[in-house]
Each structure stands twice: as C-alpha cells, then as structure tokens.
Amino acid sequence: MAVRLSKIALVAAIGLLALVIVVNNLTDYNTNFQYVYHVLSMDTIFADSTLTWRAIRAPALQHAAYALIIATEATIATLCLVGAGRLLQTLQASGQRFNQAKAMATYGLTLAFLFWFVGFMVLGGEWYAMWQSPDWNGQQPAFRFIGCVGLVLIYLSQSDPDVPTD
C-alpha cells in the first residue's frame, strides 16, 4: 500500500508543479514572456554566432510559442493530476487494475519529460543556442525537471502486485 500511495503522491506532485508553473506564467505573463522573447530572438547569445538566422523576432510568433508552452504545461498538469486521481480510485484494487490505471499518469509524465527535454534542452538549448546566453539559459532548471519527472516515470512504470488483504 505504501508503494502505491507514494506513486500517487509523486505523480500528483509533478502535476502540482506544472499547475503552479501555469499559474505563474498566466499571472506574471510579461516577466515570464521575457524569457521566451530573448531565447527566440537569440539577442543575448555570442555576438559572433552564425546561428542567429534561426531567430524568431516576430512578436506574434513569440506570443504563439509562449501560448503553446503554457498550453502544454496545462496539459501536463491535467494529465498528472487526473492520473493521480485515477490511481487513487484503484488504491485497493488488484495489481492488474492498478497497473491499468497508470495510463493517464504515464501520458502526463511522458509529455512532461518530452516537453522539458525537447522544448528546453533540444530546441531552446541547442537550436536557439540558449546555452550561449549568460542571462536566459534555462537548461539547468529544465534538467532538474527532466530528472525529477524521469525518476517518477520509471518508478510509476514498475509493476504493482496485488495488495495483501490482511
């Protein structure tokens, strides 16, 4: 029972993290938009970089990218929180039923892993050369999210046996 409760709590914690990020991005839109603006504009990377042809400087596209980021984070929050709820509903169920209830949480955690890895490490970090920026490099925070999400995803994916009835 303790293992199941810990899996539920950890999935819910990732959902809560994503929800707080969404709230922060919506309630402090401009401050958080500055990050997206500078990464996509590539205006703070090395001055002699030949990669700046990739920059997106159109404000409408930058705001659209930020909206996509917020929507993805909201989807992660929803999938993880609903997934944790579904797992909680099967807390006392057979191992097979509990394992089947993991799908929604697995989708949420997988999306979170892909979002922070592809979005922030691959696209932001490498495509937009975020690693060159002294002020707008979000690779370290993204790596922390990837690590936490990855560990929870691995832990959740471990098969759960039946709960003893004694």
Disulfide bonds with the S-S distance in Angstrom:
none
